[in-house]
Amino acid sequence: MSSDIRFYIPESETIPTELRLYVGDILVTYEKKNKGFIFYINLENQEKALEVAKTITQQIILEHDESQHGVTWETVSLKAIPQEERYKLGTIVEWKYRIRDSY
């Protein structure tokens, strides 16, 4: 999976109302949840959607992990959330993490 991750703000919006990323050419909207994130990935293929989510989470960990200062980000779970087939528009992936502080 390409690690080409770009934050995306549509030109037609002055104040964005959704958080959006492009991972390669795949649009992902997301929101922060308590101790995690929910990714809405515009892909029907659940395996590929999980790969996209893993690419994003690895980048978040890489940018925020400060193991030299005793702070380590760890993935608790990364899973697709089941949806009712008639409402399915892509894949929803939930990522839960914890931050370990050795101090």
C-alpha positions as CSV (number, residue, x, y, z in Angstrom):
1,M,0.0,0.0,0.0
2,S,1.3,3.4,-1.0
3,S,2.0,5.7,2.0
4,D,1.0,8.7,-0.1
5,I,-1.4,10.2,2.5
6,R,-2.8,13.7,1.8
7,F,-5.1,15.8,3.9
8,Y,-8.0,16.9,1.7
9,I,-10.1,20.0,1.9
10,P,-12.6,20.5,-1.0
11,E,-12.2,23.9,-2.7
12,S,-16.0,24.4,-2.4
13,E,-15.9,24.5,1.4
14,T,-14.6,27.4,3.4
15,I,-15.0,25.6,6.7
16,P,-14.6,21.8,6.3
17,T,-17.3,19.8,8.1
18,E,-15.6,16.4,7.7
19,L,-12.0,15.2,8.2
20,R,-10.8,13.8,4.9
21,L,-7.7,12.1,3.6
22,Y,-6.6,10.6,0.4
23,V,-4.5,7.5,0.7
24,G,-3.2,7.2,-2.9
25,D,-6.4,7.7,-4.8
26,I,-8.7,6.4,-2.1
27,L,-10.9,8.9,-0.3
28,V,-11.2,8.3,3.5
29,T,-13.3,10.3,5.9
30,Y,-12.7,9.9,9.6
31,E,-13.6,11.0,13.0
32,K,-12.0,10.8,16.4
33,K,-13.7,8.6,19.0
34,N,-12.8,8.0,22.6
35,K,-9.4,6.3,22.5
36,G,-9.6,5.7,18.7
37,F,-10.7,6.7,15.3
38,I,-13.4,5.5,12.9
39,F,-12.4,5.5,9.2
40,Y,-15.0,5.5,6.5
41,I,-13.2,4.0,3.4
42,N,-14.8,4.2,0.0
43,L,-14.0,0.5,-0.8
44,E,-16.2,-2.5,-0.9
45,N,-13.2,-4.9,-0.5
46,Q,-12.9,-5.2,3.3
47,E,-9.3,-6.6,3.1
48,K,-8.1,-3.7,1.0
49,A,-9.9,-1.2,3.3
50,L,-8.2,-2.7,6.4
51,E,-4.8,-2.3,4.5
52,V,-5.7,1.4,3.9
53,A,-6.6,1.9,7.6
54,K,-3.4,0.2,8.7
55,T,-1.4,2.5,6.4
56,I,-3.0,5.5,8.1
57,T,-2.5,4.1,11.7
58,Q,1.1,3.3,11.0
59,Q,1.7,6.9,9.9
60,I,-0.1,8.3,13.0
61,I,2.0,6.1,15.2
62,L,5.2,7.1,13.4
63,E,4.4,10.8,13.8
64,H,3.3,10.7,17.4
65,D,5.3,8.0,19.0
66,E,8.0,9.4,21.2
67,S,9.6,6.2,22.5
68,Q,12.8,8.1,23.2
69,H,10.8,10.1,25.8
70,G,9.0,7.1,27.2
71,V,5.7,7.5,25.2
72,T,4.6,4.7,23.0
73,W,1.5,4.3,20.9
74,E,0.1,0.8,20.6
75,T,-2.8,-0.6,18.5
76,V,-5.4,-2.3,20.7
77,S,-7.6,-3.3,17.8
78,L,-8.1,-2.6,14.1
79,K,-11.3,-4.1,12.7
80,A,-14.0,-3.7,10.1
81,I,-17.4,-2.9,11.6
82,P,-20.3,-5.0,10.2
83,Q,-22.9,-3.1,8.3
84,E,-26.3,-3.9,7.0
85,E,-25.9,-4.8,3.3
86,R,-28.6,-2.5,2.0
87,Y,-27.0,0.5,3.6
88,K,-23.4,-0.4,2.8
89,L,-21.5,2.3,0.9
90,G,-18.0,1.2,1.7
91,T,-16.1,-0.2,4.7
92,I,-16.1,1.3,8.2
93,V,-12.9,0.5,10.1
94,E,-12.5,1.1,13.8
95,W,-9.0,1.7,15.3
96,K,-8.5,1.7,19.0
97,Y,-5.1,2.6,20.6
98,R,-3.5,3.2,23.9
99,I,-0.6,5.4,24.8
100,R,1.9,3.9,27.2
101,D,3.9,6.3,29.3
102,S,6.9,4.9,31.1
103,Y,7.2,7.9,33.4
